[in-house]
Amino acid sequence: MASNLFKIEKLTRYIGACIVGLDLKEQLNQETVRALYQAWLDHIVLVFRDCNLTQEDQIRITNYFGRQAKLARPAKYYPPGYSTILPNIMLISNIRENGEPIGALPDGEMMFHHDMLHAEIPDKGTMLYSCEIPDRGGNTLFASGYAAYDTLPGEIREPLEGKLAFHHYNYGSVQKGDGKGTAAYSESLHPVFRVHEETKRKAVYVNRLMTEKVEGMDPERSQHLLSAVFDHMEKPEFVYSHEWRIGDLILWDNRCSAHAREDFPNGQRRLMLRTTIQGDTRPF
């Protein structure tokens, strides 16, 4: 598929497209931004290869897709060359200085999740730019919530229609700066299947990392149904696995996809710059 502005190369049947022939270092006109936004809605995940972006470029590109969310957890330390990191850019990195990670989500694999699902109004999109990558591993997997919902067997889907799920996420530390040692966590209630407010399609909106139960349902039945949904959503046919290269920029839609990270070798550096796009509405 192609437009007269850039080429769109599908990556899998259900999710993911590579955008070719677009120079992101240039200021995009409104027609191009509209076409790019539609490509995002159509394909859920957009991949831009071989970029050479500044922090200012990434912020400008993020703003094409909505209001940039404020950085929730600013990094305490920065690697060489990033001591002047711009506001609202998060470091995703395992690099350590003085024994402490310079950024968030430093090591190992992460189960499938939706960014900020535990918030009252979750972020609608995330953008990640690769600066340093390990020799192997560290792939990011993206699962289509649309495809998972559309193909979910009725005996699993029907008992969950109209239900809310409870989500909890522990940041693994104490709330920074409050002086009280308050546990750093966030909780929310959102539909098991959400309606994307722009495409009007339904998507699976629960995940293995953060979702704990279905509200008002017997715990054993809740666990059984949620596990079945997780297993179904994570089937390989619904997933795009991205093997990172330096200079890759990826944008994904948190409203209709979940993502996970594969493990990578200890001692190998990984550095990503993350920006996020504010959600417009509470999920429904």
C-alpha positions as a LaTeX table, in Angstrom:
\begin{tabular}{lrrr}
\hline
Residue & $x$ (\AA) & $y$ (\AA) & $z$ (\AA) \\
\hline
Met1 & 0.00 & 0.00 & 0.00 \\
Ala2 & 1.24 & 3.48 & $-0.74$ \\
Ser3 & 0.19 & 7.10 & $-0.67$ \\
Asn4 & 1.43 & 9.92 & $-2.85$ \\
Leu5 & 3.38 & 11.18 & 0.17 \\
Phe6 & 5.19 & 8.04 & 1.37 \\
Lys7 & 5.17 & 4.27 & 0.97 \\
Ile8 & 3.49 & 1.95 & 3.49 \\
Glu9 & 4.90 & $-1.58$ & 3.74 \\
Lys10 & 2.82 & $-3.95$ & 5.90 \\
Leu11 & 4.87 & $-6.00$ & 8.35 \\
Thr12 & 2.29 & $-8.65$ & 9.31 \\
Arg13 & $-1.31$ & $-9.45$ & 8.43 \\
Tyr14 & $-2.78$ & $-7.85$ & 11.55 \\
Ile15 & $-0.34$ & $-5.30$ & 12.91 \\
Gly16 & 2.60 & $-3.15$ & 11.92 \\
Ala17 & 3.75 & $-1.11$ & 8.90 \\
Cys18 & 7.07 & 0.37 & 7.86 \\
Ile19 & 6.93 & 3.93 & 6.54 \\
Val20 & 9.35 & 4.45 & 3.65 \\
Gly21 & 10.33 & 7.61 & 1.79 \\
Leu22 & 9.64 & 10.17 & 4.50 \\
Asp23 & 12.33 & 12.41 & 5.99 \\
Leu24 & 11.33 & 12.93 & 9.61 \\
Lys25 & 14.02 & 15.56 & 10.11 \\
Glu26 & 11.97 & 17.89 & 7.92 \\
Gln27 & 8.90 & 19.74 & 9.21 \\
Leu28 & 5.92 & 17.83 & 7.79 \\
Asn29 & 3.01 & 19.68 & 6.20 \\
Gln30 & $-0.57$ & 19.14 & 7.35 \\
Glu31 & $-1.46$ & 16.82 & 4.48 \\
Thr32 & 1.44 & 14.52 & 5.29 \\
Val33 & 0.66 & 14.56 & 9.01 \\
Arg34 & $-2.98$ & 13.62 & 8.30 \\
Ala35 & $-1.90$ & 10.75 & 6.06 \\
Leu36 & 0.62 & 9.55 & 8.63 \\
Tyr37 & $-1.99$ & 9.70 & 11.39 \\
Gln38 & $-4.39$ & 7.63 & 9.28 \\
Ala39 & $-1.64$ & 5.08 & 8.64 \\
Trp40 & $-1.19$ & 4.83 & 12.42 \\
Leu41 & $-4.91$ & 4.19 & 12.92 \\
Asp42 & $-4.88$ & 1.60 & 10.14 \\
His43 & $-1.77$ & $-0.32$ & 11.17 \\
Ile44 & $-1.47$ & 0.28 & 14.97 \\
Val45 & 2.35 & 0.21 & 14.90 \\
Leu46 & 4.48 & 2.40 & 12.61 \\
Val47 & 8.18 & 1.71 & 12.07 \\
Phe48 & 10.63 & 4.29 & 10.70 \\
Arg49 & 14.09 & 2.88 & 9.89 \\
Asp50 & 17.50 & 4.58 & 9.76 \\
Cys51 & 16.49 & 7.83 & 11.39 \\
Asn52 & 19.03 & 10.29 & 12.72 \\
Leu53 & 16.95 & 12.31 & 15.14 \\
Thr54 & 17.70 & 14.91 & 17.75 \\
Gln55 & 15.66 & 15.10 & 20.93 \\
Glu56 & 13.91 & 18.15 & 19.46 \\
Asp57 & 13.00 & 16.11 & 16.37 \\
Gln58 & 11.43 & 13.39 & 18.48 \\
Ile59 & 9.32 & 15.86 & 20.44 \\
Arg60 & 8.15 & 17.54 & 17.23 \\
Ile61 & 7.21 & 14.18 & 15.69 \\
Thr62 & 5.39 & 13.09 & 18.86 \\
Asn63 & 3.27 & 16.23 & 18.70 \\
Tyr64 & 2.01 & 15.28 & 15.23 \\
Phe65 & $-0.07$ & 12.59 & 16.94 \\
Gly66 & $-1.47$ & 14.50 & 19.91 \\
Arg67 & $-0.51$ & 16.27 & 23.10 \\
Gln68 & 2.72 & 15.03 & 24.55 \\
Ala69 & 2.33 & 13.55 & 28.02 \\
Lys70 & 4.44 & 14.86 & 30.87 \\
Leu71 & 7.27 & 12.66 & 32.06 \\
Ala72 & 6.07 & 10.73 & 35.08 \\
Arg73 & 9.41 & 9.39 & 36.32 \\
Pro74 & 12.37 & 11.62 & 35.41 \\
Ala75 & 15.72 & 9.86 & 35.25 \\
Lys76 & 18.19 & 10.63 & 38.04 \\
Tyr77 & 21.33 & 9.94 & 36.06 \\
Tyr78 & 22.24 & 10.43 & 32.42 \\
Pro79 & 24.87 & 8.79 & 30.21 \\
Pro80 & 27.52 & 10.81 & 28.37 \\
Gly81 & 25.85 & 12.99 & 25.74 \\
Tyr82 & 22.47 & 12.98 & 27.47 \\
Ser83 & 23.14 & 15.25 & 30.41 \\
Thr84 & 20.84 & 17.84 & 28.84 \\
Ile85 & 17.91 & 15.53 & 28.18 \\
Leu86 & 14.83 & 17.55 & 27.25 \\
Pro87 & 11.76 & 17.61 & 29.49 \\
Asn88 & 9.18 & 14.88 & 28.83 \\
Ile89 & 11.68 & 12.46 & 27.29 \\
Met90 & 12.15 & 9.30 & 29.33 \\
Leu91 & 15.30 & 7.18 & 29.22 \\
Ile92 & 14.61 & 3.45 & 28.88 \\
Ser93 & 17.99 & 1.94 & 29.66 \\
Asn94 & 20.00 & $-0.66$ & 31.57 \\
Ile95 & 23.10 & 1.59 & 31.62 \\
Arg96 & 24.27 & 2.23 & 35.17 \\
Glu97 & 26.25 & 5.03 & 36.73 \\
Asn98 & 27.35 & 4.82 & 40.36 \\
Gly99 & 25.56 & 1.45 & 40.47 \\
Glu100 & 22.15 & 2.93 & 39.62 \\
Pro101 & 20.23 & 2.63 & 36.33 \\
Ile102 & 20.12 & 5.90 & 34.44 \\
Gly103 & 16.52 & 5.29 & 33.34 \\
Ala104 & 13.39 & 3.25 & 33.75 \\
Leu105 & 12.72 & $-0.44$ & 32.92 \\
Pro106 & 16.40 & $-1.35$ & 32.90 \\
Asp107 & 16.82 & $-5.13$ & 32.68 \\
Gly108 & 15.41 & $-8.30$ & 31.22 \\
Glu109 & 12.15 & $-9.23$ & 29.63 \\
Met110 & 8.73 & $-7.69$ & 30.27 \\
Met111 & 5.39 & $-9.43$ & 29.87 \\
Phe112 & 2.75 & $-8.05$ & 27.54 \\
His113 & 1.22 & $-4.80$ & 28.78 \\
His114 & $-0.44$ & $-1.53$ & 27.73 \\
Asp115 & 1.47 & 1.59 & 28.74 \\
Met116 & $-0.20$ & 3.42 & 31.64 \\
Leu117 & $-3.19$ & 1.07 & 31.70 \\
His118 & $-3.13$ & 1.56 & 35.47 \\
Ala119 & $-3.95$ & 5.29 & 35.07 \\
Glu120 & $-7.46$ & 6.76 & 35.04 \\
Ile121 & $-6.85$ & 8.15 & 31.54 \\
Pro122 & $-4.07$ & 6.03 & 29.97 \\
Asp123 & $-1.71$ & 7.37 & 27.33 \\
Lys124 & $-2.99$ & 6.75 & 23.83 \\
Gly125 & 0.38 & 6.31 & 22.16 \\
Thr126 & 4.08 & 5.71 & 22.77 \\
Met127 & 7.12 & 6.57 & 20.65 \\
Leu128 & 10.49 & 4.87 & 21.16 \\
Tyr129 & 13.79 & 5.78 & 19.50 \\
Ser130 & 16.83 & 3.50 & 19.66 \\
Cys131 & 20.24 & 4.97 & 20.50 \\
Glu132 & 22.14 & 1.89 & 21.73 \\
Ile133 & 21.11 & $-1.76$ & 21.38 \\
Pro134 & 22.57 & $-5.11$ & 22.50 \\
Asp135 & 24.17 & $-7.50$ & 20.02 \\
Arg136 & 21.19 & $-9.82$ & 20.33 \\
Gly137 & 17.85 & $-10.02$ & 22.09 \\
Gly138 & 15.74 & $-7.16$ & 23.36 \\
Asn139 & 13.13 & $-7.46$ & 20.60 \\
Thr140 & 9.84 & $-5.66$ & 21.23 \\
Leu141 & 6.69 & $-7.67$ & 20.49 \\
Phe142 & 3.40 & $-5.99$ & 19.55 \\
Ala143 & 0.05 & $-7.82$ & 19.75 \\
Ser144 & $-3.09$ & $-6.63$ & 17.98 \\
Gly145 & $-5.96$ & $-6.13$ & 20.38 \\
Tyr146 & $-8.35$ & $-5.86$ & 17.42 \\
Ala147 & $-7.42$ & $-9.24$ & 15.95 \\
Ala148 & $-7.52$ & $-10.84$ & 19.39 \\
Tyr149 & $-11.03$ & $-9.52$ & 20.05 \\
Asp150 & $-12.38$ & $-10.33$ & 16.59 \\
Thr151 & $-11.25$ & $-13.97$ & 16.82 \\
Leu152 & $-11.89$ & $-14.61$ & 20.52 \\
Pro153 & $-14.15$ & $-17.66$ & 20.97 \\
Gly154 & $-17.64$ & $-16.79$ & 22.13 \\
Glu155 & $-17.42$ & $-18.87$ & 25.29 \\
Ile156 & $-14.55$ & $-16.62$ & 26.43 \\
Arg157 & $-15.73$ & $-13.31$ & 25.00 \\
Glu158 & $-19.42$ & $-13.34$ & 26.00 \\
Pro159 & $-18.96$ & $-13.63$ & 29.80 \\
Leu160 & $-16.54$ & $-10.69$ & 29.65 \\
Glu161 & $-18.57$ & $-8.30$ & 27.49 \\
Gly162 & $-19.42$ & $-5.16$ & 29.44 \\
Lys163 & $-17.19$ & $-6.14$ & 32.38 \\
Leu164 & $-14.54$ & $-4.03$ & 34.05 \\
Ala165 & $-11.06$ & $-5.29$ & 34.92 \\
Phe166 & $-8.91$ & $-4.19$ & 37.84 \\
His167 & $-5.33$ & $-3.23$ & 37.01 \\
His168 & $-2.43$ & $-2.71$ & 39.41 \\
Tyr169 & 1.15 & $-1.74$ & 38.66 \\
Asn170 & 3.93 & $-1.47$ & 41.23 \\
Tyr171 & 6.89 & 0.62 & 40.16 \\
Gly172 & 9.14 & $-1.50$ & 42.35 \\
Ser173 & 10.36 & 1.33 & 44.59 \\
Val174 & 9.06 & 4.01 & 46.89 \\
Gln175 & 7.47 & 7.24 & 45.77 \\
Lys176 & 10.36 & 9.56 & 45.08 \\
Gly177 & 10.67 & 12.73 & 47.08 \\
Asp178 & 7.76 & 12.39 & 49.48 \\
Gly179 & 9.99 & 11.50 & 52.44 \\
Lys180 & 7.48 & 8.96 & 53.71 \\
Gly181 & 8.48 & 5.78 & 51.93 \\
Thr182 & 5.08 & 5.61 & 50.23 \\
Ala183 & 4.75 & 2.61 & 47.96 \\
Ala184 & 4.87 & 3.64 & 44.29 \\
Tyr185 & 1.92 & 2.02 & 42.56 \\
Ser186 & $-1.13$ & 2.92 & 40.55 \\
Glu187 & $-4.51$ & 1.21 & 40.09 \\
Ser188 & $-7.44$ & 1.52 & 37.71 \\
Leu189 & $-10.71$ & 0.01 & 36.50 \\
His190 & $-11.24$ & $-0.19$ & 32.73 \\
Pro191 & $-13.35$ & $-2.26$ & 30.32 \\
Val192 & $-12.03$ & $-5.72$ & 29.49 \\
Phe193 & $-12.77$ & $-4.83$ & 25.86 \\
Arg194 & $-12.45$ & $-1.15$ & 25.01 \\
Val195 & $-13.84$ & 0.80 & 22.08 \\
His196 & $-11.21$ & 2.79 & 20.19 \\
Glu197 & $-12.73$ & 6.26 & 20.17 \\
Glu198 & $-11.46$ & 7.05 & 16.66 \\
Thr199 & $-11.82$ & 3.79 & 14.72 \\
Lys200 & $-14.86$ & 2.61 & 16.76 \\
Arg201 & $-13.42$ & $-0.92$ & 16.76 \\
Lys202 & $-13.29$ & $-3.09$ & 19.87 \\
Ala203 & $-9.98$ & $-4.36$ & 21.21 \\
Val204 & $-8.81$ & $-6.57$ & 24.06 \\
Tyr205 & $-7.76$ & $-4.21$ & 26.84 \\
Val206 & $-6.32$ & $-6.48$ & 29.53 \\
Asn207 & $-2.80$ & $-7.81$ & 29.85 \\
Arg208 & $-0.69$ & $-10.33$ & 31.70 \\
Leu209 & 1.51 & $-7.79$ & 33.51 \\
Met210 & $-1.05$ & $-5.45$ & 35.05 \\
Thr211 & $-4.53$ & $-7.02$ & 35.02 \\
Glu212 & $-5.42$ & $-8.79$ & 38.25 \\
Lys213 & $-9.12$ & $-9.61$ & 38.12 \\
Val214 & $-12.53$ & $-9.04$ & 36.56 \\
Glu215 & $-14.65$ & $-6.93$ & 38.87 \\
Gly216 & $-17.65$ & $-8.69$ & 40.41 \\
Met217 & $-16.68$ & $-12.13$ & 39.14 \\
Asp218 & $-15.79$ & $-15.26$ & 41.09 \\
Pro219 & $-11.97$ & $-15.20$ & 41.45 \\
Glu220 & $-11.45$ & $-18.66$ & 39.98 \\
Arg221 & $-13.64$ & $-17.94$ & 36.95 \\
Ser222 & $-12.03$ & $-14.52$ & 36.55 \\
Gln223 & $-8.54$ & $-16.04$ & 36.48 \\
His224 & $-9.60$ & $-18.76$ & 34.05 \\
Leu225 & $-11.13$ & $-16.31$ & 31.57 \\
Leu226 & $-8.33$ & $-13.76$ & 31.80 \\
Ser227 & $-5.67$ & $-16.43$ & 31.26 \\
Ala228 & $-7.55$ & $-17.60$ & 28.18 \\
Val229 & $-7.66$ & $-14.03$ & 26.84 \\
Phe230 & $-3.94$ & $-13.51$ & 27.50 \\
Asp231 & $-3.02$ & $-16.76$ & 25.76 \\
His232 & $-5.20$ & $-15.90$ & 22.78 \\
Met233 & $-3.93$ & $-12.32$ & 22.38 \\
Glu234 & $-0.30$ & $-13.46$ & 22.49 \\
Lys235 & $-0.64$ & $-16.02$ & 19.68 \\
Pro236 & 2.16 & $-15.57$ & 17.12 \\
Glu237 & $-0.27$ & $-14.83$ & 14.28 \\
Phe238 & $-1.41$ & $-11.66$ & 16.08 \\
Val239 & 2.11 & $-10.45$ & 16.97 \\
Tyr240 & 4.79 & $-8.42$ & 15.23 \\
Ser241 & 8.31 & $-8.91$ & 16.63 \\
His242 & 10.60 & $-5.93$ & 16.05 \\
Glu243 & 14.34 & $-6.56$ & 15.88 \\
Trp244 & 15.89 & $-3.21$ & 16.73 \\
Arg245 & 18.54 & $-1.36$ & 14.79 \\
Ile246 & 20.17 & 1.88 & 15.90 \\
Gly247 & 18.14 & 4.78 & 14.53 \\
Asp248 & 14.78 & 2.97 & 14.58 \\
Leu249 & 11.75 & 5.00 & 15.61 \\
Ile250 & 8.53 & 3.17 & 16.50 \\
Leu251 & 5.11 & 4.57 & 17.29 \\
Trp252 & 2.37 & 2.35 & 18.69 \\
Asp253 & $-1.27$ & 2.79 & 19.65 \\
Asn254 & $-1.82$ & 1.76 & 23.28 \\
Arg255 & $-5.59$ & 1.73 & 22.82 \\
Cys256 & $-5.59$ & $-1.33$ & 20.60 \\
Ser257 & $-2.28$ & $-3.12$ & 21.17 \\
Ala258 & $-0.17$ & $-4.62$ & 23.92 \\
His259 & 3.60 & $-4.98$ & 23.81 \\
Ala260 & 6.33 & $-7.01$ & 25.50 \\
Arg261 & 10.12 & $-7.08$ & 25.61 \\
Glu262 & 12.37 & $-10.09$ & 25.15 \\
Asp263 & 15.40 & $-10.62$ & 27.38 \\
Phe264 & 18.87 & $-9.49$ & 26.34 \\
Pro265 & 22.39 & $-10.29$ & 27.63 \\
Asn266 & 23.55 & $-8.82$ & 30.92 \\
Gly267 & 26.29 & $-6.26$ & 30.53 \\
Gln268 & 25.25 & $-5.15$ & 27.05 \\
Arg269 & 24.06 & $-1.57$ & 26.83 \\
Arg270 & 20.56 & $-0.65$ & 25.75 \\
Leu271 & 19.37 & 2.94 & 25.51 \\
Met272 & 16.02 & 4.15 & 24.15 \\
Leu273 & 14.37 & 7.57 & 24.28 \\
Arg274 & 10.64 & 7.41 & 24.99 \\
Thr275 & 7.92 & 9.99 & 24.52 \\
Thr276 & 4.21 & 9.44 & 25.06 \\
Ile277 & 0.94 & 10.91 & 23.80 \\
Gln278 & $-1.80$ & 11.83 & 26.26 \\
Gly279 & $-5.08$ & 9.98 & 26.17 \\
Asp280 & $-8.14$ & 12.00 & 25.26 \\
Thr281 & $-10.85$ & 10.08 & 27.11 \\
Arg282 & $-11.39$ & 7.53 & 29.80 \\
Pro283 & $-11.61$ & 4.09 & 28.14 \\
Phe284 & $-15.12$ & 2.92 & 27.36 \\
\hline
\end{tabular}
